[in-house]
Amino acid sequence: MANVKEEVIYLTREKYEELQKELRELKTKGRAEVARKIAEARAHGDISENSEYETAKQEQELLELKIQKLEETLAKARIIDVKNTPTDKVYLYSKVKLLNLDTNQEVEYTIVSSQEANSAEKKISLQSPIGKSLLGKRVGEVVEVKVPIGILRFKILEITK
């Protein structure tokens, strides 16, 4: 039998607390709202041909799946104190200033877990091609990143917290 290693999910304290809050709301308000919809649909009579009832039951299934996924994420979570992130090389939660060597444009990313990735906030996942390529690299190093459109080349200009 293969030894299955438990996946650890690294989160900031803020993200961990945000997920806990979301879970509490889904378990209380979310479940109450779905229960209300099911009861309302049942009140309309025969549930065998009641589309409102079927829709409410599907909504309940989706809600329970989301609750289960959040519980699994929180159970696997380890909180990282980003204040103690070293700046000698790129780590999880490092902020990295890069120079795109092909366009000569600077870009800045924060390397985060997949649960915290947000392109609008320039937070890229450690599992992304760029995130994987940057991990462990130092200021001054050039990294080549294979992406669907080809190869991107970046020079690391700065690493901060």
N, C-alpha and C positions, 0 to 999 in steps of 0.2 A: 504494500500500500504506500502510495506517495505521501511524503510529508508536506502538507499544505501550509505554507507560511502565511500567517495572518497579515493582511495588508494594513499598514499604518497610514493614516491620513493626517498630515500636518496642517494645523490651522493656527491663525493668530487668535488671541484671546477674544478680540472683537468679533471675528467670524464665528467662533465657537458659541459665544453668547447669542449672536444673531440667529444661528440655527436652533439653539435651545428655545428661544422665544417663538420662532416659527413653529416648532414642534408643539409647544404648549398651546398656541392658538389653533392649530389644526385639530388637536385632540379635544379642545373645549368648543370653541366657536364653530370650527369646521364641522365637527361631528354633530353638533346641535343643529346646525343649518341643514345638513343632509337628512337628519332624522325628521326635521320639520317637513321637508319636501316629500319624504317617503310617506309620512302620515297624511299629508295633504292629498297626495296622489291616491292613497288607499281610500280616502273618504269619497272619491269619485266613483266608487263601486267596483265592479269586476276588474281585478288586476291582471287577468289573463290577456286582455287586449287593451291595456292601459299604457300608452306610450310615455306619459308623464312618470308613471311608476318605474318603467324600464329605464328611463333616463336618470331618474333619481338613484336607482340601484347601481347603474354604471358610474355615476358620480361618487357614490359611496365606495365602490371598488377602487377607483382612482385615488381617492382620498386616503384609503387604508394603505395602498401601495406607497404613496408619498410619505406617509407616517413611518412605514416600515423602513424605507430608504433613509430617511432622516435619522431614525434610531440606530441603524447600522453604521451610518457615517459618524455619529456622535460616539458610538461604542468603540470605533477604531481610531478616534481622534487623539492626537497628542498635541498639546499646546506648545507653540514655539514663542519664546520671548524675543521679538525682533530687535529689541534694544541691544541685545548681546550678539547680534550677527556680525561676524568679523568682516573686514573690508580688504583683506589681503588677496582674496580671490572670490569668484562668484559662488554664492551659496543660495539655498532657498531663502527667500525674502530679501535678497540683495537688490539694490537699485543700480542699474547698469546703464551708463551713457555710452552709446556706440556711434561710430562713424560708418555709414554705409559706403564702402569703397567704390561702388559702382555709380552711385548717384551723388556722392560727396555731401550727403545730408546726415545731420545728427538726429538720433532718436534715443529715447530713454524708456527703458522697461523695468518693471519690478518682476522678479521671478517668484511665482506663487504656486500653491497647490492647485490642482485642477478644479477644486471646489470654489476657489477664489478668483479664478481667471476672469478677466473682464477687459475686452479690447478697448472699450471706450475710456477706461481708466489706465490704459497701457500696462495692465497686469497680465503677464503671459504665463501659461502653465509650464511647470517644470517638465511635463511630458511632451510639450510642443517641440517641433524641430529646432527652433531658436533656443528655447529653454535648455534642451538637452545639450546643444552645442556649446552653450556658454558656461554650464556648470563646471566649476573647478578651474576655470581660466583666470588669468591675471591681466592687470592693466598693461596695455601695449601689445597683447597677443592679438593675432588675426584669426578669426574663426570663419570657416566655410560651412554654410548651412544648406543642405539639400532640401529644396521645397518643390512643389509640383511644377512651378514655372521655371525651375532651373537651380542654379547655385547662387546664393547670396553671400557676399563677403563683408564682414564687419571687423573693425578694429575697436578694441575695448579702450575707451578713453578714461573712464572713471567708474569706480565701484564705491557706493555709499550704502548707508542703512536706510 
